[in-house]
């Protein structure tokens, strides 16, 4: 299929295109420089054209999400979407499946709603290796989205033991093995050592606290896994959810954890700029000694990010009723103790843990108001948008369907002030500096933080841009940069809620905000990371076999997730046999 998108205002930060009126040509799902005279023409006059959105951190698949759906049937019943038949000349040509949900959507609805907002790629950042099959089964039922996933690593007994014993080569071999077993894309760290402590009824408060029974600190775990990530030439930096999330004083913990990761030199083969990507950092911007005197230290955190080779995503708070879910089990128990609402907790063998509980962020609650302000402060104070990726840590700080609201807050200081005056606790003005910030994001900035930077951080070279050879994932928004007020919140929100067109792999899948083609099931990005020291790898496998016999409730043969679970895939090569060095 061939397309020409004509007359649109193109925003393509990777290629330095800032609102230029430019034609985009597509052939066989790829951006090209010429097409035939028979190409279908889409007139994007007075509209914005961007690459398809890339959400690098969103909890949308796997056992944790499915447990949340079972825990909260009241959520899945919200915002129902009816089934729609696609008909042509009295023949049914396809179907848009019914579904629903507010913070916990069905797999089908997840894909549809992302596509309607112009997103074409989404990565789930946290799953237990033993639950890999479930993740991939859900990905295969999530239309219109390319995807990938990250396995939890920083409380795994094998990894903790190898780091403690100074056997990083074995740790790297084990991570390589886990990537093959799970068909994951990258490795995730969550409350390093703290989740293991929680399995003994304890927790970790900072990077120096000892991890029970392992005689090492969280910062040693972070440094060790960062070294392993570089040894394996992984496409994505370590994805770090640090210690002490959501607590007063967390800003100091964040910087301490980040410094531990930054000690590792980026491998020359990886083509990355950093060894660490810190996630939902809004939850690490709090000062004070207790919730009574909590305040925003986003300015301190932003200064640290501005002066160090690190990327982050913000984790904007949306002042919503939502569902929190994370591999940080002790943090979820803390929330449950505050609210006394439903709660699910899981200790997943020797691998990791998790927790789930509903939460309602309210503007009149001072702590929640500070959280809302701190996220925006962080984004507005980080100088380089390529370092400050967009997202809400869906659904933890808010559901992804609120992205248009957040975009309007970033682009309109007037809208931020309206919310401060009308919806927030008045004391927030003395605990934050949000009122003093008049910076407003441009459309170029929005394209950077929702697309270009996300693809770059993940290492997806064919995503997040509209240059020659890029995948033809394109979003067209009914927003006129010449005539519409680009700091008018209602205009911005309306435009980014539903696209005029969403194009996936060169085919129109959304038109006028409605799904018109749901047959594209997307592909899964998988990292194949080879470890070339056969002696070390063989010794590691002997350790794993003993581990399974003693601790696991399944056989090694059933642990393995084969490619039959990932029929639509794109494999990225990594491993310690690619060369380079630290």
C-alpha positions as CSV (number, residue, x, y, z in Angstrom):
1,X,0.0,0.0,0.0
2,X,1.2,3.5,-0.9
3,X,0.2,6.8,0.9
4,X,1.1,10.4,0.6
5,X,0.3,12.7,3.5
6,X,0.3,16.2,2.1
7,X,0.3,19.7,3.4
8,X,0.6,18.9,7.1
9,X,2.7,20.7,9.7
10,X,5.4,18.0,10.5
11,X,7.0,17.7,13.9
12,X,9.9,15.2,13.7
13,X,12.5,16.1,16.4
14,X,14.9,13.3,15.5
15,X,15.3,14.9,12.1
16,X,15.1,18.5,13.3
17,X,11.8,19.2,11.6
18,X,9.8,21.8,13.6
19,X,6.4,22.5,12.1
20,X,7.6,22.5,8.5
21,X,4.9,21.9,5.8
22,X,6.1,18.7,4.3
23,X,4.8,15.7,2.4
24,X,5.3,12.3,4.0
25,X,5.4,9.3,1.6
26,X,4.8,5.7,2.6
27,X,5.2,2.4,0.8
28,X,4.9,-1.1,2.2
29,X,4.8,0.2,5.7
30,X,8.0,2.2,5.5
31,X,8.7,5.9,5.0
32,X,10.2,6.4,1.5
33,X,11.2,9.3,-0.7
34,X,8.9,8.6,-3.7
35,X,5.7,6.7,-4.5
36,X,3.7,6.0,-7.6
37,X,0.9,8.2,-9.0
38,X,-1.6,5.7,-7.7
39,X,-0.8,6.3,-4.0
40,X,-3.7,7.2,-1.8
41,X,-3.6,10.9,-0.8
42,X,-4.4,12.1,2.8
43,X,-4.7,15.9,2.9
44,X,-3.4,17.1,6.3
45,X,-3.8,20.8,5.6
46,X,-4.0,22.8,8.8
47,X,-3.2,19.7,10.8
48,X,-0.2,18.4,12.9
49,X,1.7,15.4,11.7
50,X,3.9,13.4,14.2
51,X,5.4,10.0,14.4
52,X,3.3,7.4,16.2
53,X,3.5,7.8,20.0
54,X,5.8,5.5,22.0
55,X,5.0,4.7,25.6
56,X,8.1,3.2,27.1
57,X,6.6,2.5,30.5
58,X,3.0,1.4,31.0
59,X,1.6,-1.5,32.9
60,X,-0.7,-3.2,30.4
61,X,-0.1,-6.9,30.4
62,X,0.7,-9.9,32.6
63,X,-0.3,-11.4,35.9
64,X,-0.2,-8.2,37.8
65,X,-2.6,-6.4,35.5
66,X,-4.9,-9.5,35.3
67,X,-5.0,-9.7,39.1
68,X,-6.0,-6.0,39.2
69,X,-8.8,-6.7,36.8
70,X,-10.1,-9.5,39.1
71,X,-9.6,-7.4,42.2
72,X,-11.6,-4.4,40.7
73,X,-14.5,-5.5,38.5
74,X,-16.0,-2.1,39.2
75,X,-13.1,-0.5,37.2
76,X,-13.4,-2.8,34.2
77,X,-17.1,-2.0,33.9
78,X,-16.3,1.7,33.6
79,X,-16.1,3.4,30.2
80,X,-17.6,0.5,28.2
81,X,-16.7,0.3,24.5
82,X,-19.3,-1.6,22.3
83,X,-18.4,-4.1,19.6
84,X,-18.3,-2.6,16.1
85,X,-18.5,-4.6,12.9
86,X,-16.6,-3.2,9.9
87,X,-18.7,-3.7,6.8
88,X,-18.1,-3.2,3.1
89,X,-20.7,-3.9,0.4
90,X,-22.9,-5.8,2.9
91,X,-20.0,-8.0,4.0
92,X,-18.4,-8.1,7.4
93,X,-14.7,-7.2,6.9
94,X,-13.6,-7.2,10.5
95,X,-14.6,-6.4,14.1
96,X,-13.7,-4.1,16.8
97,X,-14.2,-6.1,20.0
98,X,-16.1,-4.8,22.9
99,X,-14.4,-4.0,26.2
100,X,-14.0,-1.3,28.8
101,X,-12.1,-0.1,31.8
102,X,-10.8,3.2,33.3
103,X,-7.5,2.3,34.9
104,X,-7.6,-1.4,34.1
105,X,-8.7,-2.0,30.6
106,X,-9.1,-5.2,28.7
107,X,-6.3,-6.0,26.3
108,X,-8.4,-5.1,23.2
109,X,-9.5,-1.8,24.7
110,X,-6.0,-1.0,25.6
111,X,-4.8,-1.2,22.0
112,X,-7.8,0.7,20.6
113,X,-7.5,3.6,23.1
114,X,-3.8,4.0,22.6
115,X,-4.4,4.0,18.8
116,X,-7.1,6.6,19.1
117,X,-4.7,8.9,20.8
118,X,-2.0,8.4,18.1
119,X,0.1,5.9,20.0
120,X,1.5,2.8,18.1
121,X,4.1,1.4,20.5
122,X,3.9,0.5,24.3
123,X,6.3,-1.4,26.5
124,X,5.3,-3.1,29.8
125,X,8.1,-2.4,32.3
126,X,7.7,-5.1,34.9
127,X,6.9,-8.9,35.0
128,X,8.1,-11.9,36.9
129,X,10.2,-14.2,34.7
130,X,8.0,-17.1,35.7
131,X,5.0,-15.2,34.4
132,X,6.4,-14.5,30.9
133,X,3.9,-16.7,29.0
134,X,1.0,-14.7,30.4
135,X,2.5,-11.4,29.2
136,X,3.0,-12.6,25.7
137,X,-0.4,-14.2,25.5
138,X,-1.9,-10.8,26.4
139,X,0.3,-9.0,23.9
140,X,-1.0,-11.3,21.2
141,X,-4.5,-10.0,22.0
142,X,-3.6,-6.3,22.1
143,X,-4.3,-4.8,18.7
144,X,-2.6,-1.9,16.9
145,X,0.4,-1.7,19.3
146,X,4.0,-2.9,18.9
147,X,5.3,-3.9,22.3
148,X,8.0,-5.3,24.5
149,X,8.5,-6.1,28.2
150,X,11.1,-6.0,30.9
151,X,11.7,-8.7,33.6
152,X,12.2,-8.0,37.3
153,X,15.8,-8.6,38.3
154,X,16.9,-6.8,41.4
155,X,15.5,-9.1,44.1
156,X,16.2,-12.4,42.3
157,X,18.2,-14.7,44.6
158,X,20.5,-15.9,41.9
159,X,21.4,-12.3,40.9
160,X,21.9,-11.2,44.6
161,X,24.1,-14.2,45.3
162,X,26.3,-13.6,42.2
163,X,26.7,-9.9,42.9
164,X,27.5,-10.7,46.6
165,X,30.1,-13.2,45.5
166,X,31.7,-10.9,42.9
167,X,30.7,-13.2,40.1
168,X,29.4,-10.7,37.6
169,X,30.2,-12.9,34.7
170,X,27.8,-15.5,36.1
171,X,25.2,-12.8,36.7
172,X,25.6,-11.7,33.1
173,X,25.2,-15.3,31.9
174,X,22.1,-15.7,34.1
175,X,20.5,-12.5,32.7
176,X,21.3,-13.7,29.2
177,X,19.6,-17.0,30.0
178,X,16.6,-15.2,31.5
179,X,16.2,-13.1,28.4
180,X,16.1,-16.3,26.3
181,X,13.7,-18.0,28.7
182,X,11.2,-15.1,28.8
183,X,11.6,-13.4,25.4
184,X,12.0,-10.0,27.2
185,X,13.5,-6.9,25.9
186,X,15.3,-5.3,28.9
187,X,15.9,-5.7,32.6
188,X,14.0,-3.8,35.3
189,X,15.1,-3.0,38.8
190,X,12.4,-2.4,41.5
191,X,13.3,-1.3,45.1
192,X,16.6,-3.3,44.9
193,X,16.9,-5.5,47.9
194,X,13.7,-4.0,49.4
195,X,11.3,-6.5,47.9
196,X,13.5,-9.3,49.2
197,X,13.5,-7.7,52.6
198,X,9.7,-7.4,52.4
199,X,9.5,-11.2,52.1
200,X,10.9,-11.2,55.6
201,X,8.5,-8.5,56.8
202,X,11.1,-5.8,56.4
203,X,12.0,-3.0,54.0
204,X,14.8,-0.9,52.7
205,X,14.9,2.9,53.2
206,X,18.1,3.9,51.4
207,X,20.9,2.7,49.2
208,X,23.1,1.7,52.1
209,X,20.7,-0.4,54.1
210,X,21.8,-4.1,54.3
211,X,19.6,-6.6,52.5
212,X,18.7,-9.4,54.9
213,X,20.7,-12.6,54.5
214,X,22.7,-11.4,51.5
215,X,25.2,-9.0,53.1
216,X,25.1,-6.4,50.4
217,X,23.4,-3.0,49.8
218,X,20.8,-1.8,47.3
219,X,23.5,0.4,45.7
220,X,25.7,-2.6,45.2
221,X,22.8,-4.4,43.5
222,X,22.3,-1.4,41.2
223,X,25.9,-1.1,40.3
224,X,26.2,-4.8,39.7
225,X,23.2,-5.0,37.4
226,X,24.3,-1.9,35.6
227,X,27.7,-3.5,34.9
228,X,25.9,-6.7,33.7
229,X,23.7,-4.6,31.4
230,X,26.8,-3.1,29.8
231,X,28.6,-6.4,29.6
232,X,25.7,-7.7,27.5
233,X,25.5,-4.6,25.3
234,X,21.7,-4.3,26.0
235,X,19.7,-1.9,23.7
236,X,18.1,-0.2,26.8
237,X,19.9,1.1,29.9
238,X,18.9,-0.4,33.2
239,X,15.4,0.6,34.0
240,X,15.5,1.8,37.6
241,X,12.7,2.1,40.1
242,X,14.8,2.8,43.2
243,X,14.4,2.6,47.0
244,X,12.1,4.7,49.2
245,X,9.5,5.6,46.6
246,X,6.9,8.0,47.6
247,X,8.4,8.9,51.0
248,X,9.6,12.3,52.4
249,X,13.3,12.5,51.7
250,X,13.0,10.3,48.6
251,X,14.8,12.9,46.5
252,X,18.0,12.1,48.3
253,X,17.5,8.4,47.8
254,X,16.9,8.9,44.1
255,X,20.2,10.8,43.6
256,X,22.1,8.2,45.7
257,X,20.7,5.3,43.7
258,X,21.3,7.0,40.4
259,X,25.0,7.7,41.3
260,X,25.4,4.0,41.9
261,X,24.2,3.2,38.4
262,X,26.2,6.1,36.8
263,X,29.5,4.5,38.1
264,X,29.2,2.1,35.1
265,X,30.6,3.3,31.9
266,X,28.3,2.9,28.8
267,X,29.5,0.2,26.5
268,X,30.7,1.6,23.2
269,X,28.6,-0.9,21.2
270,X,25.3,0.0,22.7
271,X,25.0,3.5,21.1
272,X,23.3,4.8,24.3
273,X,24.1,8.0,26.0
274,X,23.6,6.7,29.5
275,X,23.8,3.6,31.7
276,X,20.6,4.3,33.6
277,X,17.0,5.3,32.9
278,X,15.2,6.2,36.1
279,X,11.5,5.8,36.0
280,X,8.4,7.7,37.4
281,X,10.8,10.1,39.1
282,X,8.0,12.4,40.3
283,X,7.6,9.9,43.2
284,X,11.2,10.7,44.1
285,X,11.0,14.5,44.4
286,X,9.8,14.8,48.0
287,X,11.6,16.5,50.9
288,X,10.6,16.8,54.5
289,X,10.8,14.5,57.5
290,X,7.2,13.2,57.5
291,X,4.0,13.6,55.6
292,X,3.2,16.6,57.8
293,X,6.1,18.7,56.4
294,X,6.5,17.1,53.0
295,X,7.4,19.5,50.2
296,X,8.6,19.4,46.6
297,X,12.3,19.1,45.9
298,X,11.8,18.7,42.1
299,X,14.2,21.6,41.6
300,X,17.0,19.7,43.3
301,X,16.3,16.6,41.3
302,X,16.1,18.5,38.0
303,X,19.5,20.1,38.7
304,X,21.0,16.6,39.2
305,X,19.4,15.4,36.0
306,X,20.6,18.5,34.1
307,X,24.2,17.9,35.2
308,X,24.4,14.1,34.7
309,X,24.1,11.7,31.8
310,X,20.8,10.2,32.9
311,X,17.3,9.9,31.3
312,X,14.1,9.8,33.3
313,X,10.4,9.5,32.8
314,X,8.3,11.8,35.0
315,X,5.2,9.9,36.2
316,X,2.8,12.8,36.1
317,X,-0.1,12.6,38.6
318,X,-3.5,13.1,37.1
319,X,-5.7,13.6,40.2
320,X,-7.7,10.5,39.4
321,X,-9.3,7.5,40.9
322,X,-7.0,4.7,39.7
323,X,-5.3,1.4,40.6
324,X,-1.8,1.3,41.8
325,X,0.3,-1.8,40.9
326,X,4.0,-2.4,41.1
327,X,6.7,-4.9,41.9
328,X,7.4,-2.8,45.0
329,X,5.3,-4.9,47.4
330,X,6.2,-3.0,50.7
331,X,5.2,0.3,49.1
332,X,1.8,-1.1,48.1
333,X,1.2,-2.4,51.6
334,X,2.0,1.1,52.9
335,X,-0.7,2.6,50.6
336,X,-3.1,-0.1,51.7
337,X,-2.5,0.8,55.4
338,X,-3.4,4.4,54.6
339,X,-6.6,3.7,52.7
340,X,-7.8,0.4,54.1
341,X,-9.1,-0.5,50.6
342,X,-8.7,-3.7,48.7
343,X,-5.2,-5.1,48.5
344,X,-3.4,-7.9,46.8
345,X,0.1,-9.0,47.5
346,X,2.3,-11.7,46.0
347,X,5.7,-13.1,46.8
348,X,6.8,-14.8,43.6
349,X,9.2,-17.4,44.8
350,X,12.9,-16.4,44.7
351,X,12.3,-13.9,41.8
352,X,10.4,-10.8,43.0
353,X,7.1,-9.6,44.6
354,X,4.3,-7.3,43.8
355,X,1.3,-5.5,45.2
356,X,-2.0,-3.9,44.0
357,X,-4.4,-1.5,45.7
358,X,-6.9,1.2,44.5
359,X,-6.1,4.8,45.2
360,X,-7.8,8.1,44.7
361,X,-5.6,11.2,44.2
362,X,-7.4,14.3,45.3
363,X,-6.4,17.8,44.6
364,X,-7.6,19.0,48.0
365,X,-5.4,16.5,49.7
366,X,-2.1,18.4,50.3
367,X,0.2,15.5,49.6
368,X,-1.6,14.7,46.4
369,X,-1.5,18.4,45.4
370,X,2.2,18.5,46.0
371,X,2.7,15.3,43.9
372,X,0.7,16.9,41.0
373,X,2.8,20.0,41.1
374,X,6.1,18.2,41.6
375,X,5.7,16.2,38.4
376,X,5.1,19.3,36.3
377,X,8.0,21.1,38.0
378,X,10.3,18.3,37.1
379,X,9.3,18.4,33.4
380,X,9.5,22.2,33.3
381,X,12.9,22.5,35.1
382,X,14.7,19.8,33.1
383,X,16.4,21.8,30.4
384,X,16.6,19.1,27.7
385,X,13.3,17.4,26.8
386,X,15.2,14.4,25.4
387,X,16.0,13.6,29.1
388,X,12.4,13.9,30.5
389,X,10.2,11.3,28.9
390,X,6.4,11.6,29.1
391,X,4.1,9.2,31.0
392,X,2.0,8.6,34.1
393,X,3.4,5.2,35.1
394,X,0.0,3.9,33.9
395,X,-2.0,3.3,36.0
396,X,-0.1,4.2,39.1
397,X,-0.1,8.0,38.9
398,X,-3.1,8.0,36.6
399,X,-4.5,6.1,33.6
400,X,-3.0,6.7,30.2
401,X,-6.3,8.0,28.8
402,X,-5.5,11.2,30.7
403,X,-2.4,11.9,28.6
404,X,-4.3,14.7,26.7
405,X,-4.9,16.5,30.0
406,X,-1.2,16.3,31.0
407,X,-0.2,17.6,27.5
408,X,-2.5,20.6,28.1
409,X,-0.8,21.3,31.5
410,X,2.6,21.2,29.9
411,X,1.6,23.5,27.1
412,X,-0.5,26.0,29.1
413,X,0.7,27.9,32.2
414,X,-2.8,29.4,32.3
415,X,-4.3,26.0,32.7
416,X,-1.8,25.0,35.4
417,X,-2.8,28.2,37.3
418,X,-6.5,27.4,36.9
419,X,-6.0,24.0,38.5
420,X,-3.9,25.5,41.3
421,X,-6.6,28.1,42.1
422,X,-9.7,25.9,41.7
423,X,-8.7,22.3,42.5
424,X,-5.7,22.2,44.8
425,X,-5.2,22.5,48.5
426,X,-4.2,26.2,49.1
427,X,-1.1,25.2,51.1
428,X,0.5,23.7,48.0
429,X,1.6,27.2,47.0
430,X,4.0,27.3,50.0
431,X,5.3,23.8,49.4
432,X,6.1,24.0,45.7
433,X,7.4,26.5,43.1
434,X,5.0,25.5,40.4
435,X,3.4,29.0,40.3
436,X,6.7,30.6,39.4
437,X,7.3,28.5,36.3
438,X,6.0,30.1,33.1
439,X,7.6,27.7,30.6
440,X,5.2,26.2,28.1
441,X,6.0,23.2,26.0
442,X,5.9,23.6,22.2
443,X,4.5,21.0,19.8
444,X,8.1,20.2,19.0
445,X,8.8,19.5,22.8
446,X,5.6,17.3,22.9
447,X,6.8,15.3,19.9
448,X,10.1,14.9,21.6
449,X,8.9,13.6,25.0
450,X,6.1,11.4,23.7
451,X,7.8,9.9,20.7
452,X,11.4,10.7,19.7
453,X,13.1,10.5,23.1
454,X,11.1,7.4,24.1
455,X,12.2,5.5,21.0
456,X,15.8,6.7,21.4
457,X,15.9,5.6,25.1
458,X,14.5,2.2,24.2
459,X,17.0,1.8,21.3
460,X,14.3,1.5,18.6
461,X,16.0,3.1,15.6
462,X,13.0,2.8,13.3
463,X,10.5,4.3,15.7
464,X,9.8,7.8,16.9
465,X,10.7,9.6,13.6
466,X,9.5,10.1,10.0
467,X,12.9,9.9,8.3
468,X,13.6,7.5,5.3
469,X,13.4,3.9,6.4
470,X,11.4,4.6,9.5
471,X,8.3,2.4,10.2
472,X,5.2,4.2,8.9
473,X,3.6,4.8,12.3
474,X,2.0,8.2,12.0
475,X,-0.4,10.4,14.0
476,X,-2.4,13.2,12.4
477,X,-4.1,15.7,14.8
478,X,-6.7,18.3,14.1
479,X,-4.6,21.2,15.4
480,X,-3.6,24.2,13.3
481,X,-0.3,25.7,14.6
482,X,-0.9,28.9,12.6
483,X,-4.5,29.6,13.7
484,X,-5.2,27.7,16.9
485,X,-4.0,28.9,20.3
486,X,-1.3,26.4,21.2
487,X,-1.6,27.3,24.9
488,X,-5.4,27.0,25.0
489,X,-6.1,23.9,27.2
490,X,-9.5,22.8,25.7
491,X,-8.1,23.0,22.2
492,X,-5.0,21.0,23.1
493,X,-6.9,18.4,25.0
494,X,-9.5,17.9,22.2
495,X,-6.8,17.5,19.6
496,X,-4.8,14.9,21.5
497,X,-7.7,12.9,22.7
498,X,-8.7,11.5,19.2
499,X,-6.6,11.7,16.1
500,X,-7.9,12.6,12.7
501,X,-5.8,9.7,11.4
502,X,-3.6,7.1,13.0
503,X,-1.5,5.1,10.6
504,X,0.1,1.8,11.7
505,X,2.6,0.1,9.4
506,X,1.4,2.2,6.5
507,X,-2.3,1.4,7.0
508,X,-5.0,3.7,8.3
509,X,-6.3,2.2,11.6
510,X,-8.1,5.3,13.1
511,X,-10.1,7.8,11.1
512,X,-12.0,10.7,12.7
513,X,-11.2,9.3,16.1
514,X,-12.8,5.9,15.3
515,X,-11.2,2.5,14.8
516,X,-11.5,1.5,11.2
517,X,-9.1,-1.4,11.0
518,X,-8.2,-3.7,14.0
519,X,-6.5,-6.5,12.2
520,X,-2.9,-5.3,12.9
521,X,-1.9,-7.1,16.1
522,X,1.5,-5.5,16.3
523,X,4.9,-7.1,17.0
524,X,6.9,-7.8,20.1
525,X,10.5,-6.6,20.5
526,X,12.7,-9.3,21.9
527,X,16.4,-9.1,22.8
528,X,18.6,-12.1,22.1
529,X,21.6,-11.7,24.2
530,X,24.3,-14.2,23.7
531,X,26.9,-15.1,26.3
532,X,30.0,-16.5,24.7
533,X,32.0,-17.9,27.7
534,X,30.8,-21.6,27.5
535,X,32.5,-22.6,30.8
536,X,30.9,-19.8,32.8
537,X,27.5,-20.4,31.1
538,X,27.6,-24.1,31.9
539,X,28.5,-23.5,35.5
540,X,25.6,-21.0,35.8
541,X,23.2,-23.6,34.4
542,X,24.3,-26.1,37.0
543,X,23.4,-23.5,39.7
544,X,20.0,-22.9,38.1
545,X,19.2,-26.6,37.9
546,X,20.0,-26.9,41.7
547,X,17.8,-23.8,42.3
548,X,14.8,-25.3,40.5
549,X,15.0,-28.6,42.3
550,X,15.2,-26.9,45.7
551,X,12.9,-23.9,45.4
552,X,10.7,-23.8,42.3
553,X,7.2,-25.2,42.0
554,X,7.7,-25.9,38.3
555,X,10.2,-27.7,36.1
556,X,12.8,-25.9,34.0
557,X,11.2,-27.3,30.9
558,X,7.9,-25.6,31.7
559,X,9.6,-22.4,32.7
560,X,10.8,-21.8,29.1
561,X,8.7,-19.4,26.9
562,X,9.3,-20.4,23.3
563,X,8.8,-18.3,20.2
564,X,5.4,-20.0,19.6
565,X,4.2,-17.5,22.3
566,X,5.7,-14.6,20.3
567,X,4.6,-15.3,16.6
568,X,4.9,-11.6,15.7
569,X,8.3,-10.4,16.7
570,X,11.3,-8.4,15.9
571,X,14.6,-9.6,17.4
572,X,17.3,-7.3,18.6
573,X,20.8,-8.8,18.9
574,X,22.9,-8.1,22.0
575,X,25.4,-10.1,24.1
576,X,29.0,-10.0,25.2
577,X,30.1,-11.3,21.8
578,X,29.4,-8.0,20.1
579,X,32.7,-6.4,21.1
580,X,33.0,-2.9,22.6
581,X,34.1,-2.3,26.1
582,X,33.4,-0.4,29.3
